Amino acid sequence: MVFFQDKEVPALLKFNWLAVLCFVGLSQTLGCGSNQVPTHTIEGIVQFEDGSPLMFGNIEFYSAEHKLNARGKINRDGTFTVGTYSESDGAVAGEQQIAILQISGNYLTEKLNDQINHDHGHLIDQAHGDYRTSGLAFVVEPGVNRIELTVRKRLQQTSEGMPKH
């Protein structure tokens, strides 16, 4: 007999408990049971039709096949990387729909314009903010993927809602 907390415990019971702990530990170490779809590196740049970089925003890749998104931040030089499970682990292989999101507030920029002196660059056409209307897509292949995206600038509007050139 084996004693556990001053109680008599059959040796076979202790052995089974030890075997279970060893099995669980070994499973965790080997990564058994991971259901994450493999991802592949994405390195990209977003530019306007005139070649100038998109200076801010977020980019999203969506795989309808796997129902997974990969997201990333667009840097001031237009470059980006994306991540699915972590910040920059990439996107899953296959067809990806792409959307670019920008948040800009006229109220904030109007009120602080005299106090803040930095350039955020141009805004993109709002159509690029929706997977269905962006016109942006990419097929991710295994390995490192490099992508160049070209987007349209948003037309400025007058107070009457008419395009301003």
Secondary structure, DSSP 8 states (H G I E B T S, - for coil): -EEETTEEE-HHHHHHHHHHHHHHHHHHHHTTT-----EE-EEEEEEETTS-B--S-EEEEEETTTTEEEEEE--TTSEEE-BSSSTTS-EESEEEEEEEE----HHHHHHHTTT--------B-GGGGSTTTS--EEEE-SS-EEEEEEE-B--EE-TTS-EE-
